[in-house]
């Protein structure tokens, strides 16, 4: 009997509108208290938005303010800095 191939969860990057496997994206979450944070696990509660694991995409998100609209809140620059550090860390591993 042939084993069924597991379905890979796909998510859309809010900046590029590309559908990608969830593992290739970074999730940013706004919880009920209004706190915004980076969620590397992708499992935390709250309103989530996904961005590609790419420095250029994160910089574009920062300049266009798209995450502010997606999460209905003001995103602090520290969040973008954390995202950039996350991407640089992943680039070093690969």
C-alpha positions in Angstrom: 0.0 0.0 0.0 1.4 3.4 -1.0 1.8 5.9 1.8 -0.1 9.1 1.4 2.2 12.2 1.1 1.7 14.7 3.9 0.2 18.0 2.9 2.6 20.9 3.5 0.7 23.9 5.1 0.9 26.9 2.8 0.7 30.5 4.0 0.7 33.8 2.1 3.4 36.4 2.6 1.5 39.7 3.3 4.2 41.7 1.4 4.7 39.7 -1.8 1.4 37.8 -1.8 3.2 34.6 -2.6 2.0 31.3 -1.3 4.9 29.5 0.4 5.3 26.6 2.8 4.7 27.8 6.3 8.3 26.9 7.3 9.7 29.4 4.8 7.8 32.3 6.4 8.1 34.2 9.7 4.9 34.8 11.7 4.3 38.1 13.5 1.5 38.0 16.1 -0.7 40.6 17.8 -2.4 39.1 20.9 -5.5 40.3 22.7 -3.5 42.6 24.9 -2.3 44.4 21.8 1.3 43.2 22.1 3.1 42.5 18.9 5.9 40.0 18.7 7.8 37.6 16.4 6.5 34.0 16.7 9.2 31.6 15.4 7.1 28.6 16.5 4.1 29.7 14.5 1.8 28.4 17.3 1.2 31.4 19.6 -2.4 32.7 20.1 -3.4 35.9 18.4 -3.8 37.5 15.0 -0.9 36.4 12.8 0.6 37.8 9.6 3.4 36.0 7.6 6.4 37.6 5.9 9.0 35.9 3.7 12.3 35.0 5.4 14.1 37.6 3.3 15.7 40.9 4.3 14.4 42.8 1.3 10.8 41.7 2.0 11.1 42.8 5.7 12.5 46.2 4.7 9.6 46.6 2.2 7.1 45.7 4.9 8.7 48.4 7.2 8.6 51.1 4.5 5.0 50.3 3.3 3.6 49.8 6.8 1.7 46.7 5.5 2.0 44.9 8.9 0.3 47.9 10.6 -2.7 47.3 8.3 -2.7 43.5 8.6 -2.5 43.5 12.4 -4.6 46.7 12.9 -1.9 48.2 15.2 1.2 50.3 15.2 4.3 48.1 14.7 7.4 49.3 16.6 10.7 49.5 14.8 12.1 47.0 17.4 9.9 44.3 15.8 11.4 45.0 12.4 14.9 44.9 14.0 14.0 41.5 15.6 12.8 40.2 12.2 16.0 41.3 10.5 18.1 39.7 13.2 16.0 36.5 12.7 16.6 36.5 9.0 20.4 37.1 9.4 20.5 34.2 12.0 18.8 31.9 9.5 21.1 32.9 6.7 24.1 32.1 8.8 22.8 28.6 9.5 22.1 27.9 5.9 
